Amino acid sequence: MEKVKKKKIDWATMLTPFAIVIALMVLFMAVPAQSKDAVDLLRDFFGNTIGIYYPLLAIGSVVCALYVAIKPRYGSICLGDCRMPAYSDFKWGTMIFTSTMAADIMFYSLIEWALYGGEQHVQDLGGTEMWTEVFTLFHWGPLAWGFYVILAVCFGFMMHVRKRDRQRFSEACRPLLGDKVDGLIGKTIDVIAIFAVVCATATTFSLATPLLTNAMGAIFGFEGTTAVTILVLLLICTIYTVTVLFGVKGISRLAGICSYLFFGILFYFLFLGGETVYIIESGFQAIGTMIQNFIGLATYMDPGRANGFAQNWTVYYWAYWLVWCVATPFFIALISKGRTLRNVVFGTFGWGLAGTYMSFIILGGYGLSQQFKHGVDVIGFIGAGGEMYEAIMMVFDTLPLPSLALCLLVITMIAFYSTTLDGITYVTSSYSYKKISAEEEPSRKIRGFWSIMLILLPIALLFAENTLYSLQGVTIIAAFPVGILLVLIVWAFFKDSSNFIKNNNHGQ
């Protein structure tokens, strides 16, 4: 591929988020207690006072995505030459899943059901065994993936149909904002976008890496301290920095390896843990219960604040998926060349939901079986103040050859980290250029810069020892402006694609 020239680098867009991240890193490390209080205060406003903003965006994203797929005039639009897709269905699907799901899917699949176990709302609905798995599938289900899908449609149209030479959020707004995206408004949009993806990466690292550290500590006999966790972060950074230098081909190969590792750990839990029937039946039941109650779950807001479940969990998850929207849909769009918009919509939903649901049903279902059939009180341990990571180790201790299972977990998490962050680094590197086509690759130096930058804020958050509540707050705050940008981009897409259809008599 053609090398991108140095003169194309947009230093303002590249360095402004970097300066913000460094400033926050210093702040979190210098005054951790005050920083935590400020984050918690802002989280209360965005997540509690105006929390309905996030589920409205989630529902709207799914509606728009399905409208594009079902309406022939939009769904039949081809991203390039549909006779020659850039990747086979399997490679495309594995990259969609492994490059959009970071190692936190392993963390949440193993423990999220237990975090819901102490919630009053879950007890009011009918109990832990019945409803905890339902909420895991709901929070990682169609409404969550809808953010990715609709933006992948918008960016794919921008890249492969309109063939724009700026791969940025601001460029996606051009049909609506015109030349304003070339000035201060455009740079502001891009800085917000880059900062949001840094926050998303920071939240993921800060939540999932301690699990990786504890697993490695259990295998090799060392204590999982914060200092050790930071060393593990630096090790992961080295691994995915090397990988991203090989470009999309390297990401594709690693995604394939990651998918086999993922299936390996699912096989271990499903067939070697001795709870195959329970896992399948509980998952089957959870899917049915979720479908039956989907509209109620999607619109539940607890206006009287009887339990705060919607604000603490549902709002957080929609915000969490929103901040990942800055990079992930770009990558899905990039690898979807040669496919119709209908294929992008249904394919992304299909591959994404298949991977996430398998993970939560099998890993979460096994944990449920230990809680309710064998008396391993994970919920009680967490409720009494126990660490989430120690609770996960309790579940692993019930498996045959737990050390082998932990080794598989460590390798799989590192692979997930690498594929996801390679995709993010590749996309954010494109933000560093004033002009770059979908066919060009960012230079290795720029990719290396971003791979290092994405590791800084997580280190600061770990140093500050933020709670889960505070880490969720970082995500909810960063997601607010991204939601506004999402609305603008979708609006711009419908305007631009309607003009395209009209001028080309497409779909008539």
VEXSEBA-346455 format. One record per residue (C-alpha): residue number from 1; residue in three letters; x, z, y. Coordinates in steps of 0.1 Angstrom, whole numbers, plus 5000, padded with zeros to 4 digits. Layout:
% VEXSEBA-346455
     i    aa   east     up   north
   NUM   ALA      X      Z       Y
...
***
This chain:
% VEXSEBA-346455
     i    aa   east     up   north
     1   MET   5000   5000    5000
     2   GLU   5010   4994    5036
     3   LYS   5029   5022    5052
     4   VAL   5013   5037    5083
     5   LYS   5034   5034    5114
     6   LYS   5046   5065    5132
     7   LYS   5033   5052    5166
     8   LYS   4997   5056    5152
     9   ILE   5000   5094    5149
    10   ASP   4975   5112    5171
    11   TRP   4995   5143    5180
    12   ALA   4967   5161    5199
    13   THR   4943   5160    5170
    14   MET   4970   5169    5146
    15   LEU   4986   5198    5164
    16   THR   4956   5215    5182
    17   PRO   4941   5228    5149
    18   PHE   4976   5238    5138
    19   ALA   4980   5259    5170
    20   ILE   4945   5275    5164
    21   VAL   4954   5283    5128
    22   ILE   4988   5299    5138
    23   ALA   4970   5320    5165
    24   LEU   4944   5332    5140
    25   MET   4971   5339    5115
    26   VAL   4990   5361    5139
    27   LEU   4958   5378    5150
    28   PHE   4947   5386    5114
    29   MET   4981   5400    5106
    30   ALA   4987   5419    5138
    31   VAL   4953   5436    5142
    32   PRO   4935   5432    5108
    33   ALA   4909   5459    5114
    34   GLN   4898   5446    5148
    35   SER   4898   5410    5135
    36   LYS   4875   5420    5106
    37   ASP   4851   5437    5130
    38   ALA   4849   5406    5152
    39   VAL   4843   5383    5122
    40   ASP   4816   5407    5109
    41   LEU   4799   5407    5143
    42   LEU   4798   5369    5146
    43   ARG   4787   5366    5110
    44   ASP   4757   5388    5118
    45   PHE   4746   5365    5146
    46   PHE   4751   5332    5127
    47   GLY   4740   5344    5093
    48   ASN   4713   5368    5103
    49   THR   4698   5359    5137
    50   ILE   4698   5321    5133
    51   GLY   4702   5320    5095
    52   ILE   4673   5296    5090
    53   TYR   4695   5269    5105
    54   TYR   4714   5265    5072
    55   PRO   4686   5261    5047
    56   LEU   4669   5236    5070
    57   LEU   4701   5215    5069
    58   ALA   4703   5218    5031
    59   ILE   4668   5207    5025
    60   GLY   4671   5179    5051
    61   SER   4703   5166    5035
    62   VAL   4687   5162    5001
    63   VAL   4656   5145    5015
    64   CYS   4678   5120    5034
    65   ALA   4700   5113    5004
    66   LEU   4670   5107    4981
    67   TYR   4654   5085    5008
    68   VAL   4686   5063    5009
    69   ALA   4686   5060    4971
    70   ILE   4649   5053    4966
    71   LYS   4645   5029    4996
    72   PRO   4657   4994    4983
    73   ARG   4669   4983    5018
    74   TYR   4694   5012    5018
    75   GLY   4701   5019    4982
    76   SER   4711   4983    4974
    77   ILE   4738   4982    5001
    78   CYS   4771   4977    4983
    79   LEU   4804   4994    4993
    80   GLY   4826   4963    4989
    81   ASP   4824   4941    4958
    82   CYS   4800   4957    4933
    83   ARG   4813   4935    4906
    84   MET   4846   4954    4906
    85   PRO   4843   4992    4912
    86   ALA   4876   5008    4922
    87   TYR   4874   5032    4892
    88   SER   4857   5034    4859
    89   ASP   4826   5056    4857
    90   PHE   4845   5083    4838
    91   LYS   4874   5084    4862
    92   TRP   4851   5083    4892
    93   GLY   4830   5111    4878
    94   THR   4859   5134    4870
    95   MET   4874   5129    4904
    96   ILE   4841   5137    4920
    97   PHE   4839   5170    4902
    98   THR   4875   5181    4899
    99   SER   4885   5170    4934
   100   THR   4854   5187    4950
   101   MET   4853   5219    4930
   102   ALA   4882   5242    4937
   103   ALA   4894   5270    4915
   104   ASP   4866   5292    4930
   105   ILE   4841   5276    4906
   106   MET   4860   5295    4878
   107   PHE   4858   5327    4898
   108   TYR   4821   5324    4907
   109   SER   4811   5312    4872
   110   LEU   4826   5343    4857
   111   ILE   4813   5369    4881
   112   GLU   4785   5356    4903
   113   TRP   4758   5367    4879
   114   ALA   4771   5403    4881
   115   LEU   4773   5403    4919
   116   TYR   4735   5395    4919
   117   GLY   4729   5422    4893
   118   GLY   4729   5450    4919
   119   GLU   4706   5432    4944
   120   GLN   4671   5447    4949
   121   HIS   4656   5412    4953
   122   VAL   4667   5402    4918
   123   GLN   4651   5434    4904
   124   ASP   4619   5428    4923
   125   LEU   4616   5393    4908
   126   GLY   4618   5404    4872
   127   GLY   4652   5417    4864
   128   THR   4689   5409    4861
   129   GLU   4689   5390    4827
   130   MET   4661   5367    4838
   131   TRP   4671   5359    4874
   132   THR   4709   5362    4880
   133   GLU   4716   5329    4862
   134   VAL   4688   5312    4880
   135   PHE   4704   5320    4914
   136   THR   4738   5308    4903
   137   LEU   4723   5274    4893
   138   PHE   4702   5273    4926
   139   HIS   4732   5281    4949
   140   TRP   4753   5255    4931
   141   GLY   4725   5230    4926
   142   PRO   4709   5200    4943
   143   LEU   4706   5216    4978
   144   ALA   4743   5224    4978
   145   TRP   4754   5190    4965
   146   GLY   4731   5173    4990
   147   PHE   4756   5180    5018
   148   TYR   4783   5161    5000
   149   VAL   4760   5132    4989
   150   ILE   4745   5123    5022
   151   LEU   4778   5124    5040
   152   ALA   4795   5104    5012
   153   VAL   4768   5077    5019
   154   CYS   4775   5078    5056
   155   PHE   4813   5077    5052
   156   GLY   4812   5051    5025
   157   PHE   4792   5027    5047
   158   MET   4816   5033    5075
   159   MET   4847   5027    5054
   160   HIS   4837   4999    5031
   161   VAL   4809   4980    5048
   162   ARG   4818   4984    5085
   163   LYS   4855   4987    5077
   164   ARG   4863   5010    5105
   165   ASP   4899   5018    5111
   166   ARG   4895   5054    5120
   167   GLN   4886   5078    5091
   168   ARG   4872   5107    5111
   169   PHE   4840   5126    5118
   170   SER   4841   5113    5154
   171   GLU   4842   5076    5142
   172   ALA   4811   5082    5120
   173   CYS   4793   5092    5153
   174   ARG   4803   5060    5171
   175   PRO   4770   5041    5165
   176   LEU   4753   5070    5183
   177   LEU   4778   5081    5209
   178   GLY   4795   5048    5215
   179   ASP   4829   5049    5233
   180   LYS   4825   5086    5241
   181   VAL   4841   5092    5207
   182   ASP   4874   5077    5220
   183   GLY   4877   5105    5246
   184   LEU   4874   5143    5248
   185   ILE   4841   5144    5229
   186   GLY   4856   5126    5200
   187   LYS   4887   5148    5199
   188   THR   4866   5179    5201
   189   ILE   4845   5167    5171
   190   ASP   4877   5161    5151
   191   VAL   4893   5194    5160
   192   ILE   4861   5212    5149
   193   ALA   4861   5193    5117
   194   ILE   4897   5200    5108
   195   PHE   4894   5237    5117
   196   ALA   4863   5239    5095
   197   VAL   4881   5225    5064
   198   VAL   4910   5250    5070
   199   CYS   4885   5278    5070
   200   ALA   4869   5264    5038
   201   THR   4903   5263    5021
   202   ALA   4912   5298    5034
   203   THR   4880   5313    5019
   204   THR   4885   5296    4986
   205   PHE   4921   5307    4983
   206   SER   4914   5342    4994
   207   LEU   4886   5347    4969
   208   ALA   4900   5329    4938
   209   THR   4937   5334    4940
   210   PRO   4936   5372    4933
   211   LEU   4918   5363    4900
   212   LEU   4947   5340    4892
   213   THR   4972   5367    4900
   214   ASN   4954   5393    4879
   215   ALA   4952   5369    4850
   216   MET   4989   5361    4852
   217   GLY   4996   5398    4856
   218   ALA   4977   5406    4824
   219   ILE   4997   5379    4805
   220   PHE   5032   5387    4818
   221   GLY   5028   5424    4825
   222   PHE   5030   5427    4863
   223   GLU   5007   5443    4889
   224   GLY   4985   5419    4909
   225   THR   4994   5431    4944
   226   THR   4988   5413    4977
   227   ALA   5024   5404    4979
   228   VAL   5024   5389    4944
   229   THR   4992   5370    4953
   230   ILE   5009   5354    4983
   231   LEU   5038   5344    4961
   232   VAL   5013   5327    4937
   233   LEU   4998   5309    4967
   234   LEU   5032   5296    4977
   235   LEU   5038   5284    4941
   236   ILE   5004   5266    4941
   237   CYS   5012   5251    4974
   238   THR   5045   5237    4960
   239   ILE   5027   5222    4930
   240   TYR   4999   5204    4949
   241   THR   5023   5193    4977
   242   VAL   5044   5175    4950
   243   THR   5012   5160    4935
   244   VAL   4997   5147    4967
   245   LEU   5028   5128    4975
   246   PHE   5018   5104    4947
   247   GLY   4986   5094    4965
   248   VAL   4952   5086    4949
   249   LYS   4968   5075    4916
   250   GLY   4984   5109    4912
   251   ILE   4951   5126    4921
   252   SER   4932   5104    4896
   253   ARG   4956   5113    4867
   254   LEU   4956   5150    4876
   255   ALA   4918   5149    4877
   256   GLY   4917   5136    4842
   257   ILE   4940   5164    4830
   258   CYS   4920   5189    4848
   259   SER   4887   5178    4832
   260   TYR   4902   5182    4797
   261   LEU   4914   5217    4806
   262   PHE   4880   5226    4820
   263   PHE   4863   5214    4788
   264   GLY   4888   5234    4768
   265   ILE   4879   5267    4785
   266   LEU   4842   5259    4782
   267   PHE   4847   5252    4745
   268   TYR   4865   5285    4741
   269   PHE   4837   5306    4756
   270   LEU   4809   5286    4740
   271   PHE   4820   5284    4704
   272   LEU   4848   5310    4699
   273   GLY   4831   5339    4718
   274   GLY   4804   5342    4692
   275   GLU   4774   5339    4716
   276   THR   4766   5302    4714
   277   VAL   4729   5307    4708
   278   TYR   4725   5332    4736
   279   ILE   4744   5310    4761
   280   ILE   4724   5279    4753
   281   GLU   4690   5297    4754
   282   SER   4697   5317    4786
   283   GLY   4709   5285    4803
   284   PHE   4679   5265    4791
   285   GLN   4656   5293    4804
   286   ALA   4674   5295    4837
   287   ILE   4671   5258    4844
   288   GLY   4633   5260    4837
   289   THR   4628   5290    4859
   290   MET   4647   5274    4887
   291   ILE   4627   5242    4885
   292   GLN   4594   5261    4884
   293   ASN   4604   5282    4915
   294   PHE   4625   5257    4934
   295   ILE   4605   5254    4966
   296   GLY   4601   5291    4969
   297   LEU   4638   5297    4963
   298   ALA   4647   5270    4989
   299   THR   4624   5285    5016
   300   TYR   4629   5322    5010
   301   MET   4642   5339    5041
   302   ASP   4631   5376    5038
   303   PRO   4618   5377    5074
   304   GLY   4612   5415    5072
   305   ARG   4648   5420    5060
   306   ALA   4636   5440    5030
   307   ASN   4667   5433    5010
   308   GLY   4689   5409    5030
   309   PHE   4695   5387    4999
   310   ALA   4688   5354    5017
   311   GLN   4712   5362    5045
   312   ASN   4740   5376    5023
   313   TRP   4739   5349    4997
   314   THR   4718   5318    5003
   315   VAL   4728   5313    5039
   316   TYR   4764   5319    5030
   317   TYR   4764   5293    5002
   318   TRP   4749   5266    5024
   319   ALA   4775   5274    5050
   320   TYR   4802   5274    5023
   321   TRP   4792   5239    5012
   322   LEU   4789   5227    5048
   323   VAL   4825   5236    5057
   324   TRP   4838   5217    5027
   325   CYS   4818   5187    5039
   326   VAL   4846   5178    5063
   327   ALA   4869   5165    5036
   328   THR   4851   5162    5003
   329   PRO   4825   5135    5012
   330   PHE   4853   5114    5027
   331   PHE   4871   5115    4994
   332   ILE   4840   5107    4974
   333   ALA   4834   5078    4998
   334   LEU   4870   5066    4994
   335   ILE   4868   5064    4956
   336   SER   4833   5049    4956
   337   LYS   4844   5014    4967
   338   GLY   4825   4988    4946
   339   ARG   4794   5009    4941
   340   THR   4759   5007    4957
   341   LEU   4746   5035    4979
   342   ARG   4721   5043    4952
   343   ASN   4749   5047    4927
   344   VAL   4768   5070    4951
   345   VAL   4737   5092    4955
   346   PHE   4726   5095    4919
   347   GLY   4761   5094    4905
   348   THR   4774   5122    4927
   349   PHE   4744   5143    4920
   350   GLY   4747   5136    4883
   351   TRP   4784   5142    4878
   352   GLY   4785   5171    4903
   353   LEU   4755   5190    4888
   354   ALA   4766   5183    4852
   355   GLY   4800   5199    4859
   356   THR   4788   5229    4879
   357   TYR   4759   5237    4856
   358   MET   4780   5236    4824
   359   SER   4805   5260    4841
   360   PHE   4779   5285    4852
   361   ILE   4757   5283    4821
   362   ILE   4786   5288    4797
   363   LEU   4809   5311    4815
   364   GLY   4782   5331    4832
   365   GLY   4760   5331    4801
   366   TYR   4788   5346    4781
   367   GLY   4792   5374    4806
   368   LEU   4755   5381    4805
   369   SER   4756   5384    4767
   370   GLN   4783   5410    4769
   371   GLN   4763   5429    4795
   372   PHE   4730   5430    4777
   373   LYS   4739   5427    4740
   374   HIS   4772   5446    4738
   375   GLY   4771   5472    4765
   376   VAL   4800   5459    4786
   377   ASP   4787   5472    4819
   378   VAL   4802   5447    4844
   379   ILE   4773   5452    4869
   380   GLY   4777   5490    4868
   381   PHE   4815   5487    4872
   382   ILE   4811   5466    4904
   383   GLY   4783   5487    4917
   384   ALA   4806   5518    4914
   385   GLY   4832   5501    4936
   386   GLY   4853   5484    4909
   387   GLU   4872   5452    4917
   388   MET   4856   5419    4909
   389   TYR   4888   5407    4893
   390   GLU   4891   5437    4870
   391   ALA   4855   5431    4860
   392   ILE   4864   5395    4850
   393   MET   4892   5409    4829
   394   MET   4867   5431    4812
   395   VAL   4848   5400    4801
   396   PHE   4880   5383    4789
   397   ASP   4889   5413    4768
   398   THR   4858   5407    4747
   399   LEU   4870   5372    4736
   400   PRO   4891   5366    4705
   401   LEU   4928   5363    4715
   402   PRO   4921   5372    4752
   403   SER   4957   5364    4762
   404   LEU   4953   5329    4750
   405   ALA   4920   5326    4769
   406   LEU   4937   5339    4801
   407   CYS   4966   5314    4797
   408   LEU   4940   5286    4796
   409   LEU   4922   5301    4827
   410   VAL   4955   5302    4846
   411   ILE   4964   5266    4838
   412   THR   4929   5253    4845
   413   MET   4927   5272    4879
   414   ILE   4960   5258    4890
   415   ALA   4949   5223    4880
   416   PHE   4916   5227    4899
   417   TYR   4935   5239    4930
   418   SER   4958   5210    4928
   419   THR   4932   5183    4924
   420   THR   4908   5197    4951
   421   LEU   4935   5204    4976
   422   ASP   4952   5170    4969
   423   GLY   4919   5153    4979
   424   ILE   4915   5175    5010
   425   THR   4951   5170    5021
   426   TYR   4948   5132    5016
   427   VAL   4917   5131    5038
   428   THR   4929   5155    5065
   429   SER   4961   5135    5067
   430   SER   4940   5105    5078
   431   TYR   4928   5126    5108
   432   SER   4964   5125    5121
   433   TYR   4963   5088    5128
   434   LYS   4947   5070    5157
   435   LYS   4939   5041    5134
   436   ILE   4941   5039    5096
   437   SER   4920   5017    5073
   438   ALA   4905   5029    5040
   439   GLU   4931   5008    5022
   440   GLU   4961   5025    5039
   441   GLU   4977   5057    5027
   442   PRO   4989   5084    5051
   443   SER   5027   5088    5051
   444   ARG   5042   5114    5027
   445   LYS   5055   5134    5056
   446   ILE   5021   5138    5071
   447   ARG   5006   5147    5037
   448   GLY   5033   5173    5033
   449   PHE   5026   5188    5067
   450   TRP   4989   5193    5059
   451   SER   4996   5207    5025
   452   ILE   5017   5235    5041
   453   MET   4992   5240    5070
   454   LEU   4963   5246    5046
   455   ILE   4981   5275    5030
   456   LEU   4987   5295    5062
   457   LEU   4953   5310    5070
   458   PRO   4947   5321    5034
   459   ILE   4979   5341    5036
   460   ALA   4968   5358    5068
   461   LEU   4933   5366    5053
   462   LEU   4950   5381    5022
   463   PHE   4974   5401    5043
   464   ALA   4944   5415    5063
   465   GLU   4927   5424    5030
   466   ASN   4893   5411    5041
   467   THR   4862   5421    5021
   468   LEU   4840   5395    5005
   469   TYR   4815   5400    5033
   470   SER   4842   5392    5059
   471   LEU   4854   5362    5040
   472   GLN   4818   5349    5039
   473   GLY   4816   5355    5076
   474   VAL   4846   5331    5083
   475   THR   4827   5304    5064
   476   ILE   4793   5310    5081
   477   ILE   4809   5309    5116
   478   ALA   4829   5277    5109
   479   ALA   4799   5260    5094
   480   PHE   4777   5262    5124
   481   PRO   4792   5234    5145
   482   VAL   4797   5213    5113
   483   GLY   4759   5214    5108
   484   ILE   4754   5198    5142
   485   LEU   4780   5171    5134
   486   LEU   4762   5164    5101
   487   VAL   4729   5157    5119
   488   LEU   4747   5134    5144
   489   ILE   4765   5115    5116
   490   VAL   4733   5110    5095
   491   TRP   4715   5099    5126
   492   ALA   4743   5074    5134
   493   PHE   4743   5061    5098
   494   PHE   4706   5053    5099
   495   LYS   4709   5036    5132
   496   ASP   4740   5016    5121
   497   SER   4727   5006    5087
   498   SER   4693   4995    5101
   499   ASN   4712   4971    5124
   500   PHE   4733   4959    5095
   501   ILE   4702   4952    5074
   502   LYS   4684   4935    5103
   503   ASN   4714   4912    5111
   504   ASN   4721   4903    5074
   505   ASN   4685   4902    5062
   506   HIS   4697   4927    5036
   507   GLY   4671   4941    5012
   508   GLN   4644   4918    5025
***
